[in-house]
Amino acid sequence: MGLLSNLKDKLNQETTSQETAGVDKDPDATRIFFATDVHGSTACWRKFINSADFYDADVLILGGDTTGKAIFPIVDEGDKYTYTLRRRI
């Protein structure tokens, strides 16, 4: 075999114990899953919620930036507040 083949073989040597290390949770441990910056994405929200089952997490924590990117002014008109939501077409 050539030098490149030997290098590829060495880089690809992963044992089963390394691949599964840390996956099994100690019954007395609390596993926390933390995510941030979903930016109003429904797909990201669903993935976050489903991560509890996937990672066997006991606690889910969602950090900042949960709202979407839309920005619109809220205008104080004295007796009421108004806003105009402009949608792109």
Backbone hydrogen bonds in HBPLUS format (Angstrom, degrees):
<---DONOR---> <-ACCEPTOR-->    atom                        ^
c    i                          cat <-CA-CA->   ^        H-A-AA   ^      H-
h    n   atom  resd res      DA  || num        DHA   H-A  angle D-A-AA Bond
n    s   type  num  typ     dist DA aas  dist angle  dist       angle   num
A0006-ASN N   A0002-GLY O   3.06 MM   4  6.34 161.6  2.09 153.4 158.3     1
A0007-LEU N   A0003-LEU O   3.01 MM   4  6.23 155.2  2.07 146.9 153.7     2
A0008-LYS N   A0004-LEU O   2.98 MM   4  6.22 161.5  2.01 150.8 155.4     3
A0009-ASP N   A0005-SER O   2.96 MM   4  6.19 158.7  2.00 149.8 155.6     4
A0010-LYS N   A0006-ASN O   3.01 MM   4  6.26 157.0  2.06 147.2 153.0     5
A0011-LEU N   A0007-LEU O   2.96 MM   4  6.21 157.7  2.01 151.7 157.8     6
A0012-ASN N   A0008-LYS O   3.02 MM   4  6.15 140.5  2.18 144.5 154.5     7
A0013-GLN N   A0010-LYS O   3.41 MM   3  5.41 167.7  2.43 103.9 106.6     8
A0014-GLU N   A0012-ASN O   3.00 MM   2  5.89 114.7  2.44 114.1  97.3     9
A0018-GLN N   A0015-THR O   3.13 MM   3  5.33 125.1  2.45 100.2 113.3    10
A0019-GLU N   A0015-THR O   3.15 MM   4  6.48 155.1  2.21 150.3 157.3    11
A0020-THR N   A0016-THR O   3.14 MM   4  6.31 146.9  2.26 149.8 156.9    12
A0023-VAL N   A0020-THR O   3.15 MM   3  5.55 167.0  2.16 133.7 133.9    13
A0029-ALA N   A0026-ASP O   2.91 MM   3  5.25 161.6  1.95 117.2 123.4    14
A0058-ASP N   A0031-ARG O   2.80 MM  27  5.35 150.6  1.89 138.6 147.5    15
A0059-VAL N   A0031-ARG O   3.21 MM  28  6.55 155.2  2.28 157.3 159.6    16
A0033-PHE N   A0059-VAL O   2.91 MM  26  6.26 163.5  1.93 161.0 166.1    17
A0061-ILE N   A0033-PHE O   2.88 MM  28  6.21 157.7  1.93 164.3 166.1    18
A0035-ALA N   A0061-ILE O   3.02 MM  26  6.48 154.9  2.09 163.4 171.4    19
A0063-GLY N   A0035-ALA O   2.69 MM  28  6.01 169.6  1.71 163.2 163.0    20
A0037-ASP N   A0064-GLY O   3.01 MM  27  5.95 163.3  2.04 157.2 158.7    21
A0041-SER N   A0038-VAL O   2.95 MM   3  5.64 162.8  1.98 128.2 133.8    22
A0039-HIS N   A0065-ASP O   2.94 MM  26  5.51 161.5  1.98 154.8 148.7    23
A0040-GLY N   A0066-THR O   2.94 MM  26  5.54 127.5  2.22 116.1 119.1    24
A0045-TRP N   A0041-SER O   2.97 MM   4  6.19 155.4  2.03 146.7 154.1    25
A0046-ARG N   A0042-THR O   2.95 MM   4  6.18 163.1  1.98 152.1 155.7    26
A0047-LYS N   A0043-ALA O   3.02 MM   4  6.27 157.9  2.07 146.7 152.9    27
A0048-PHE N   A0044-CYS O   2.89 MM   4  6.08 153.4  1.97 145.9 153.5    28
A0049-ILE N   A0045-TRP O   2.96 MM   4  6.26 163.7  1.98 155.0 158.4    29
A0050-ASN N   A0046-ARG O   2.92 MM   4  6.10 161.7  1.95 150.5 155.8    30
A0051-SER N   A0047-LYS O   2.97 MM   4  6.00 120.2  2.34 136.6 150.8    31
A0051-SER N   A0048-PHE O   3.16 MM   3  5.15 143.4  2.30  97.3 108.1    32
A0054-PHE N   A0050-ASN O   3.20 MM   4  6.44 172.5  2.20 153.1 155.4    33
A0055-TYR N   A0051-SER O   2.88 MM   4  5.70 169.5  1.89 146.5 149.2    34
A0057-ALA N   A0052-ALA O   2.84 MM   5  4.56 139.6  2.00 129.3 139.1    35
A0056-ASP N   A0053-ASP O   3.35 MM   3  4.95 152.6  2.43  93.3 101.1    36
A0075-VAL N   A0082-THR O   2.76 MM   7  5.23 165.2  1.78 161.7 163.2    37
A0082-THR N   A0075-VAL O   2.94 MM   7  5.23 155.5  2.00 142.8 150.0    38
A0077-GLU N   A0080-LYS O   2.79 MM   3  5.40 161.3  1.83 167.6 174.2    39
